[in-house]
Amino acid sequence: MSRITRRDFLTRTAATLAGAGLAGPATLAAGQGATRSRADVIVVGAGLAGLAAAITAADEGASVLVVDKHYRIGGSAMGAGGSFSAAGSRLQREKKIEDSPERHLQDANRIGKGKADPGLLRLYTEQAAPTQEWLESLGIEFDAKGPRLAPEHELYTTARTCDAKGGGPGYIMALGKQLDQRIASGKVTLMAETEARRLVTRGGGVAGVAVADDSGRERVLSGKTVILACGGYGSNAAMVKRYNPSLASALRITSKYATGDGLRMAEAAGAALVNMDLLPPYFAGVENPPGSRRTLMISLISGIVPNFKGDVWVSKLGTRFMNEDSLSPDERERALRTIPDAAVFAIFDDAQLKANKPPLFAFDEHLKAGKTIKRANAMGDLALEIGVPAGQLAKTIDTYNRFVDAGRDPDFGRKDLVRIQVPPFYAIVASGVIFMTMGGVKTNARLQALGAGDTVIPGLYAAGEVQGAAQWMGDGLMSGAGNGAALVFGRQAAKDAVQAVRGGQR
Ligand SMILES: Cc1cc2nc3c(=O)[nH]c(=O)nc-3n(C[C@H](O)[C@H](O)[C@H](O)COP(=O)(O)OP(=O)(O)OC[C@H]3O[C@@H](n4cnc5c(N)ncnc54)[C@H](O)[C@@H]3O)c2cc1C
């Protein structure tokens, strides 16, 4: 990696934020390269969890060192939506929406099939609204159109998903300014382009972090406590393959820096990893047409399901696998796990294409590029194009057409039935999408990392996606709780770490 100067860093940061449509300068890099090597709290990672932790720890009176291997702060949030779910929020009160943390917890347990850690889920549901108010006090604004019921994930019973203005980067812009103030007053030192490589252990606990700068030069930072806030492992192909082999070829839109370093370091220091087998991919995404400047994926739920009738979904086996009209995101995500490689082909005919709006953005570009949309005059040729067994695909479509004629789908109970019969035939080539990871470092509800037999590893905390979202979501994707929990737990880890430092324990 080439050496990036502080000037480069500032320029790039400003450019990144400007590119994200955010106004106003944020220094963000002040303090980079400072020589401090000792602190009460070392925070590894400057995404949502790390920023919430660093600001809180500084405000609680601790000296704080933040390291991030990227040249700018923000982590996954720089590419994320801004949703945040909270029960009892100011916005809910203003709109007279009745809600409570208890109700949030019940919803979460329904969505997560009761698999979340009870203590962490309670902490999240109880602290989400106070954390949201804290964020507002730091300058983060939430869209007044919310709170909403968020159809992109399994629905809560109550409208409690709020959206930060400016999406994920909206949080980072405001938190970055707050961090700058604490850097200016000497409470925080930020070391960008500094990679944490391993935890330093002493006397049975964690006492620091060995880091390397962008030239590979290592040094040891001493910390009374260390908060791992360095995200998930979605961009580490080898880890995805090892823990979730059926998703090895699924689309991934995780931050390039979500490489599982925190999981690896914590495990080497004796921490347990949990829920590594859980990884419900989002249903579903397609690759971009070449040259398009759009994000990697667009969900089929915003394309095919509400606006486009008459397609059937088959797997690589050439067979249907669910009721295509299901309104439940969880049912779709669950069905993805039953098919090879989470690969989905949405099949439809020319009559449906002409009768509806195109089922995908940039339909013509995709068709021309020939990768995401395939077309053929015969079903057998379409099968060859998408690599599914031709005989099976023909049989599936014949059977489905017979269900249409009979007005009943005995296989999956689909109600909206339209024949597929007019050539040319089309297939959209889609896949489940990994956007955050669900397995990670086991913690208790004080965010202390736990080892074998749930023993606390003194001095080590973990907050945010590094914990694996299943610890608070259970076995299902829950709206606004990726961002939300990173912020709630980052803040809580800092409070607990500072309390431990004050009490002389770790
Ligand atoms: C495209 C996308 C859309 C999303 N949309 C939503 C949404 O709408 N709502 C929602 O609730 N959630 C959403 N999420 C999930 C949510 O944004 C993330 O789970 C959350 O931002 C994770 O925050 P984090 O601080 O735990 O980790 P990260 O944001 O991943 O931050 C980790 C930081 O640690 C740094 N780091 C990594 N390894 C090291 C190392 N060895 N040394 C030093 N630094 C290191 C990284 O550079 C990074 O800055 C989305 C995620 C993605 C990718």
The ligand as an SDF file (V2000), in Angstrom:
LIG
                    3D

 53 58  0  0  0  0  0  0  0  0999 V2000
  -24.3610   -2.1160    2.3210 C   0  0  0  0  0  0  0  0  0  0  0  0
  -24.7960   -2.2140    3.7560 C   0  0  0  0  0  0  0  0  0  0  0  0
  -26.0230   -1.7020    4.1310 C   0  0  0  0  0  0  0  0  0  0  0  0
  -26.4320   -1.7840    5.4550 C   0  0  0  0  0  0  0  0  0  0  0  0
  -27.6230   -1.2130    5.8030 N   0  0  0  0  0  0  0  0  0  0  0  0
  -28.0060   -1.2330    7.1010 C   0  0  0  0  0  0  0  0  0  0  0  0
  -29.2030   -0.5750    7.5000 C   0  0  0  0  0  0  0  0  0  0  0  0
  -29.8900    0.0760    6.7000 O   0  0  0  0  0  0  0  0  0  0  0  0
  -29.5680   -0.6580    8.8040 N   0  0  0  0  0  0  0  0  0  0  0  0
  -28.8280   -1.3210    9.7280 C   0  0  0  0  0  0  0  0  0  0  0  0
  -29.2130   -1.3460   10.8920 O   0  0  0  0  0  0  0  0  0  0  0  0
  -27.6720   -1.9420    9.3930 N   0  0  0  0  0  0  0  0  0  0  0  0
  -27.2450   -1.8940    8.1060 C   0  0  0  0  0  0  0  0  0  0  0  0
  -26.0650   -2.4850    7.7440 N   0  0  0  0  0  0  0  0  0  0  0  0
  -25.2410   -3.1340    8.7940 C   0  0  0  0  0  0  0  0  0  0  0  0
  -24.5430   -2.1020    9.6710 C   0  0  0  0  0  0  0  0  0  0  0  0
  -24.3090   -0.9040    8.9680 O   0  0  0  0  0  0  0  0  0  0  0  0
  -23.2130   -2.6540   10.1880 C   0  0  0  0  0  0  0  0  0  0  0  0
  -23.4520   -3.8800   10.8340 O   0  0  0  0  0  0  0  0  0  0  0  0
  -22.5620   -1.6850   11.1700 C   0  0  0  0  0  0  0  0  0  0  0  0
  -22.2730   -0.4560   10.5450 O   0  0  0  0  0  0  0  0  0  0  0  0
  -21.2800   -2.3120   11.7130 C   0  0  0  0  0  0  0  0  0  0  0  0
  -20.6120   -1.3660   12.4910 O   0  0  0  0  0  0  0  0  0  0  0  0
  -19.3060   -1.7780   13.2920 P   0  0  0  0  0  0  0  0  0  0  0  0
  -18.7830   -0.5120   13.8700 O   0  0  0  0  0  0  0  0  0  0  0  0
  -19.6020   -2.8860   14.2130 O   0  0  0  0  0  0  0  0  0  0  0  0
  -18.3000   -2.3700   12.2280 O   0  0  0  0  0  0  0  0  0  0  0  0
  -17.7060   -1.6890   10.9060 P   0  0  0  0  0  0  0  0  0  0  0  0
  -18.5670   -0.6190   10.4150 O   0  0  0  0  0  0  0  0  0  0  0  0
  -17.3830   -2.7990    9.9860 O   0  0  0  0  0  0  0  0  0  0  0  0
  -16.3760   -0.9750   11.4020 O   0  0  0  0  0  0  0  0  0  0  0  0
  -15.2290   -1.6990   11.6800 C   0  0  0  0  0  0  0  0  0  0  0  0
  -14.0230   -0.7930   11.5120 C   0  0  0  0  0  0  0  0  0  0  0  0
  -12.8870   -1.5170   11.9600 O   0  0  0  0  0  0  0  0  0  0  0  0
  -11.8300   -1.3370   11.0420 C   0  0  0  0  0  0  0  0  0  0  0  0
  -10.9510   -2.5050   11.1420 N   0  0  0  0  0  0  0  0  0  0  0  0
  -11.1910   -3.7660   10.7150 C   0  0  0  0  0  0  0  0  0  0  0  0
  -10.1530   -4.5560   11.0270 N   0  0  0  0  0  0  0  0  0  0  0  0
   -9.2460   -3.7800   11.6660 C   0  0  0  0  0  0  0  0  0  0  0  0
   -7.9520   -4.0210   12.2280 C   0  0  0  0  0  0  0  0  0  0  0  0
   -7.3530   -5.2270   12.1950 N   0  0  0  0  0  0  0  0  0  0  0  0
   -7.2980   -2.9830   12.7930 N   0  0  0  0  0  0  0  0  0  0  0  0
   -7.8460   -1.7440   12.8090 C   0  0  0  0  0  0  0  0  0  0  0  0
   -9.0560   -1.4590   12.2890 N   0  0  0  0  0  0  0  0  0  0  0  0
   -9.7530   -2.4730   11.7350 C   0  0  0  0  0  0  0  0  0  0  0  0
  -12.5040   -1.1600    9.6950 C   0  0  0  0  0  0  0  0  0  0  0  0
  -11.6780   -0.4410    8.8080 O   0  0  0  0  0  0  0  0  0  0  0  0
  -13.7670   -0.3880   10.0850 C   0  0  0  0  0  0  0  0  0  0  0  0
  -13.5640    1.0020   10.0070 O   0  0  0  0  0  0  0  0  0  0  0  0
  -25.6010   -2.4030    6.4310 C   0  0  0  0  0  0  0  0  0  0  0  0
  -24.3610   -2.9030    6.0570 C   0  0  0  0  0  0  0  0  0  0  0  0
  -23.9430   -2.8080    4.7420 C   0  0  0  0  0  0  0  0  0  0  0  0
  -22.5730   -3.3180    4.3690 C   0  0  0  0  0  0  0  0  0  0  0  0
  1  2  1  0
  2  3  1  0
  2 52  2  0
  3  4  2  0
  4  5  1  0
  4 50  1  0
  5  6  2  0
  6  7  1  0
  6 13  1  0
  7  8  2  0
  7  9  1  0
  9 10  1  0
 10 11  2  0
 10 12  1  0
 12 13  2  0
 13 14  1  0
 14 15  1  0
 14 50  1  0
 15 16  1  0
 16 17  1  0
 16 18  1  0
 18 19  1  0
 18 20  1  0
 20 21  1  0
 20 22  1  0
 22 23  1  0
 23 24  1  0
 24 25  2  0
 24 26  1  0
 24 27  1  0
 27 28  1  0
 28 29  2  0
 28 30  1  0
 28 31  1  0
 31 32  1  0
 32 33  1  0
 33 34  1  0
 33 48  1  0
 34 35  1  0
 35 36  1  0
 35 46  1  0
 36 37  1  0
 36 45  1  0
 37 38  2  0
 38 39  1  0
 39 40  1  0
 39 45  2  0
 40 41  1  0
 40 42  2  0
 42 43  1  0
 43 44  2  0
 44 45  1  0
 46 47  1  0
 46 48  1  0
 48 49  1  0
 50 51  2  0
 51 52  1  0
 52 53  1  0
M  END
$$$$
